[in-house]
Every structure is written in structure tokens, then in C-alpha cells.
Amino acid sequence: MNVTFKEVAETVKGELKGDPSGVIKGISTPENPKEETVVFCQSDRDIEKAKGKASLLVVDKDIDGKPYVKVKDVKLALVQFLEKFFPEEHPVGISDKASIGEGVEVGAGSYIGDFVVIGNNVKIGRNVKIYPFTFIGDNTIIGDNTIIFSGVHIYRNTVIGRNVRIHSGVVLGADGFGYHITPQGIKKLNHIGNVVVEDNVEIGANTTVDRALIETTVIGKNTKIDNLVMVAHNCRVGENNILVSQVGLSGSVRTGKNVILAGQVGVADHVEIGDNVIVTAKSGVANNLEPNKTYGANLPAIEWSRWKRIYLYLLRLPELFRNLKK
């Protein structure tokens, strides 16, 4: 690529300080800056690292000694730059190696790759991309501009909105973990519900979303789900949520809008989490959480010999309390 400093500034809607005709040939990181590239710097440390080699910096403050573009939000500028100069490209057309059932509708501009299996009465919108080795069950609906990467499994009756991204290994609509213990043994509950994924959702690799027992498991619009997340049956995940890797939601959890669950958060069944809640990493949520608060009960790593001493004191707490009452 050959992009002028002026083009960079126009793309990120920033103020250029330097020669407009200067040219970059790529992008690099603050940790590994390269000559003839642009580097997006989010801290003073980034700036100091990148100054020596990079031709152009994108920053949120005035600096000396290097051509730069000043913006309000460096991360947003990076988003704009990548969208403009590194756009995703996807194929078009239906492979003759795909297996497509009866009554399937496919919109214009869509792609269905090799060894995709599509059941009966599936409706696929415009510009949908379905990559090889994906399975889509009967009666599924997929909205416009959705991308389904290779090796995804989508069970029957699933509804997927527009502009959704589903990464490899995702399973949507498997049976929920529902059983009834009887004197005669463990009886399985036949799950007859479905999964609905609303518009603009992204679901990371190897994440699973179970079908509801009777009604619907919902992933709300604009929500972003990391890799290796588990959403159990009957959950209703709200709009604009962020679920980080290894989050686990038990059955019938409800989350409000703008909820953030950090890595390895576990939520017990039937818990309701209010709007704008943040739960810190490794926390367990057993009760409802009020909106607009940050919660956490995680234990950061502690030097091992110190932790053993602390643990010894924890074990002695009951004895110490008994002594205090005497």
C-alpha cells in the first residue's frame, strides 16, 4: 500500500501536523514499529517506543519530533483506518459441493461454501457468507450481511439477525442441560424452544448458546461474545453486552443493557443482572445484581508462601471468633 499522510488524516478525521504528501506503506505496532508505517499510540509509552522508526503517528495530544495526526479517540481512529485500507473480502456463489434442502431461499450476493449442509425451509438473506463445513438446521432464518465462518453448527428453528458474525466452532441451539431426577432414574427434558440472535451480534469461536426448553434463548442486539463462552437454556442476554472468554451463564439468567462480564465470571441460574453492571474477572454471581454498579469477588494471584500463611489464618477464624465471645 502507498497512502499519503493526508489520506490517513482524512480517513481518521484528524488534524495533520506534517507534510501532507508524506507516504506510508503499511501499519505497525508500538511494540514493533517499522519504517514507512503509521503507528496508533494510545499512551506516552507507545509514543516513545514508536518515535524512532515509524513515519507517522496517530495520537490524542500534540507531540514533538515526528509527523503526527491528532485525534480525540485513537482506538476509533484505528477502527476507521483498518476499515478503509484493510477491508474484509468474501466470495460470492454457491458451491456445487454444498448440500441444500428443499424450500431454501438464498438472497443475492450470498456465498455458500464447500460441504455446507443446509436443511429444509431455510431462509438466507442478501450478502450472507456461509463458509465450508457449516451445518444449518431446518427452518433457520439468517438476516442480511451475516457471516458464518467454517465449522459452525446451527440447530433447527434458529433465528439470526442482520450483520451478525459467528466464528468457527460455535454451536447455536443444542439442547439445554435439563433433566429431572426420579426414583426410576434421570429423565431428560425434551427442549422444544429455539435461539434468537439479534442484529449486529458477534459470537466468538467455540461458544455455545443452548435452545430454550419451551420458549426462546435470546442474545440481544449489538452484544459481543468472546471465545469459549457458555450461554445456557432460557437465558436472555440484553443489548450491548460484552461477555468475555470463559463466562458461563446458567439457565434462565437475565442481563440488562450495557452489561460487562469479565473473563471466567460464572452466573447462577435465574439470576437477574441490571443495566450497566460490570462484574470483574473470576467472580461468581449467585444473587440478583442492582443496576449501575461494579461487582467482584475475585482473588488475584498471591506469592505462594504468603498465600499459605493467609489460608492458615482463614482456617483459624472460627476459633478466633469463639475466643472473642468468651
Residue pairs with C-beta under 8 A, 6 or more apart in sequence:
1 24
1 25
1 26
1 85
2 23
2 24
2 25
3 23
3 24
3 25
3 85
4 20
4 21
4 22
4 23
4 24
5 16
5 18
5 19
5 20
5 21
5 22
5 23
5 24
5 56
5 67
5 69
6 16
6 20
6 21
8 14
8 16
8 24
8 38
8 56
8 58
8 69
8 81
9 15
9 16
9 20
9 69
11 80
11 81
11 84
11 85
12 58
12 69
12 71
12 76
12 77
12 80
12 81
13 71
13 77
13 80
14 58
14 69
14 70
14 71
14 77
15 69
15 70
15 71
16 67
16 68
16 69
17 62
17 67
17 68
17 69
17 70
18 56
18 66
18 67
18 68
19 67
22 55
22 56
22 67
23 36
23 55
24 36
24 37
24 38
24 55
24 56
25 36
25 37
26 34
26 36
26 37
26 38
27 37
27 38
27 39
27 40
27 81
27 85
28 34
28 37
28 38
28 39
28 50
28 53
28 54
29 39
30 39
30 40
30 41
30 45
30 46
30 47
30 49
30 50
31 49
33 39
33 49
33 50
33 52
33 53
33 54
34 53
34 54
35 53
35 54
35 55
36 55
37 53
37 54
37 55
37 56
38 54
38 55
38 56
38 57
38 58
38 81
39 46
39 50
39 54
39 56
39 57
39 58
40 57
40 58
40 74
40 75
40 77
40 78
40 81
41 47
41 50
41 57
41 58
41 59
41 74
42 60
42 74
42 75
47 57
47 59
47 63
50 57
51 57
51 63
51 65
51 66
54 66
55 67
56 66
56 67
56 68
56 69
57 63
57 66
57 67
57 68
57 69
58 68
58 69
58 71
58 74
58 77
58 78
58 81
59 68
59 69
59 70
59 71
59 74
60 70
60 71
60 72
60 73
60 74
61 70
62 68
62 70
69 77
71 77
90 111
90 129
90 147
91 111
91 113
91 129
92 109
92 110
92 111
93 111
93 112
94 100
94 106
94 110
94 111
94 112
95 112
95 113
95 114
95 115
95 116
95 132
97 114
97 115
98 112
98 113
98 114
98 115
98 116
98 117
98 118
99 115
99 116
99 117
99 118
100 112
100 116
100 118
101 118
101 119
101 120
101 121
101 122
101 138
102 120
102 121
103 120
103 121
103 122
104 118
104 120
104 121
104 122
104 123
104 124
105 122
105 123
105 124
106 112
106 124
106 128
107 124
107 125
107 126
107 127
107 128
107 144
108 126
108 127
109 126
109 127
110 124
110 125
110 126
110 127
110 128
110 129
110 130
111 128
111 129
111 130
111 131
112 118
112 124
112 130
113 130
113 131
113 132
113 133
113 134
113 150
114 132
114 133
115 132
115 133
116 130
116 131
116 132
116 133
116 134
116 135
116 136
117 134
117 135
117 136
118 124
118 130
118 136
119 136
119 137
119 138
119 139
119 140
119 156
120 138
120 139
121 138
121 139
122 136
122 137
122 138
122 139
122 140
122 141
122 142
123 140
123 141
123 142
124 130
124 142
125 142
125 143
125 144
125 145
125 146
125 162
126 144
126 145
127 144
127 145
128 142
128 143
128 144
128 145
128 146
128 147
128 148
129 146
129 147
129 148
130 136
130 142
130 148
131 148
131 149
131 150
131 151
131 152
132 150
132 151
133 150
133 151
134 148
134 149
134 150
134 151
134 152
134 153
134 154
135 152
135 153
135 154
136 142
136 148
136 154
137 154
137 155
137 156
137 157
137 158
137 173
138 156
138 157
139 156
139 157
140 154
140 156
140 157
140 158
140 159
140 160
141 158
141 159
141 160
142 148
142 160
142 164
143 160
143 161
143 162
143 163
143 164
143 199
144 162
144 163
145 162
145 163
146 160
146 161
146 162
146 163
146 164
146 165
146 166
147 164
147 165
147 166
148 154
148 166
149 165
149 166
149 167
149 168
150 168
151 168
151 169
152 166
152 167
152 168
152 169
152 170
152 171
152 172
153 170
153 171
153 172
153 174
154 160
154 171
154 172
154 173
155 171
155 172
155 173
155 174
155 195
155 211
156 173
156 194
157 173
157 194
157 211
158 172
158 173
158 194
158 195
158 196
158 197
158 211
159 194
159 195
159 196
159 197
160 166
160 172
160 197
161 196
161 197
161 198
161 199
161 200
161 201
161 221
162 199
162 200
163 199
163 200
164 197
164 199
164 200
164 201
164 202
164 203
165 201
165 202
165 203
166 172
166 197
166 202
166 203
167 202
167 203
167 204
167 205
167 207
167 227
168 205
168 206
169 205
169 206
169 207
170 203
170 204
170 205
170 206
170 207
170 208
170 209
171 207
171 208
171 209
172 195
172 197
172 203
172 208
172 209
173 194
173 195
173 209
173 210
173 211
174 208
174 210
174 211
175 188
175 191
175 210
175 211
175 233
176 189
176 191
176 210
176 211
176 212
176 213
176 217
176 232
176 233
176 234
176 251
177 210
177 232
177 233
177 251
178 188
178 189
178 191
178 213
178 233
178 251
179 186
179 187
179 188
179 189
180 186
180 187
180 189
181 187
189 213
191 210
191 211
191 212
191 213
191 233
192 213
192 214
193 211
193 212
193 213
193 214
193 215
193 216
193 217
193 233
193 234
194 211
194 212
194 216
194 217
195 209
195 210
195 211
195 212
195 216
195 217
195 218
195 219
196 216
196 217
196 218
196 219
197 203
197 209
197 219
198 218
198 219
198 220
198 221
198 222
198 223
198 239
199 221
199 222
200 221
200 222
201 219
201 220
201 221
201 222
201 223
201 224
201 225
202 223
202 224
202 225
203 209
203 219
203 225
204 225
204 226
204 227
204 228
204 229
204 245
205 227
205 228
206 227
206 228
207 225
207 226
207 227
207 228
207 229
207 230
207 231
208 229
208 230
208 231
209 217
209 219
209 231
209 235
210 217
210 231
210 232
210 233
211 217
211 233
212 233
212 234
213 233
213 234
215 234
217 231
217 232
217 233
217 234
217 235
217 236
218 235
218 236
218 237
219 225
219 231
219 237
220 236
220 237
220 238
220 239
220 240
220 241
220 257
221 239
221 240
222 239
222 240
223 237
223 238
223 239
223 240
223 241
223 242
223 243
224 241
224 242
224 243
225 231
225 241
225 243
226 243
226 244
226 245
226 247
226 263
227 245
228 245
228 246
229 243
229 244
229 245
229 246
229 247
229 248
230 247
230 248
230 249
231 237
231 243
231 249
232 248
232 249
232 250
232 251
232 252
232 253
232 269
233 251
233 252
234 251
234 252
235 249
235 251
235 252
235 253
235 254
236 253
236 254
236 255
237 243
237 249
237 253
237 255
238 254
238 255
238 256
238 257
238 258
238 259
238 275
239 257
239 258
240 257
240 258
241 255
241 257
241 258
241 259
241 260
241 261
242 259
242 260
242 261
243 249
243 261
244 260
244 261
244 262
244 263
244 265
244 281
245 263
245 264
246 263
246 264
247 261
247 262
247 263
247 264
247 265
247 266
247 267
248 265
248 266
248 267
249 255
249 267
250 266
250 267
250 268
250 269
250 270
250 271
251 269
251 270
252 269
252 270
253 267
253 268
253 269
253 270
253 271
253 272
253 273
254 271
254 272
254 273
255 261
255 272
255 273
255 277
256 273
256 274
256 275
256 276
256 277
256 291
257 275
257 276
258 275
258 276
259 273
259 274
259 275
259 276
259 277
259 278
259 279
260 277
260 278
260 279
261 267
261 279
262 278
262 279
262 280
262 281
262 282
262 283
263 281
263 282
264 281
264 282
265 279
265 280
265 281
265 282
265 283
265 284
265 285
266 283
266 284
266 285
267 273
267 284
267 285
268 284
268 285
268 286
268 287
271 285
271 286
271 287
271 288
271 289
272 288
272 289
273 279
273 285
273 288
273 289
274 288
274 289
274 290
274 291
274 292
274 293
275 291
275 292
276 291
276 292
277 289
277 290
277 291
277 292
277 293
277 294
277 295
278 293
278 294
278 295
279 285
279 289
279 294
279 295
279 296
280 294
280 295
280 296
280 298
281 296
281 298
282 298
282 299
283 295
283 296
283 297
283 298
284 297
285 295
289 295
302 310
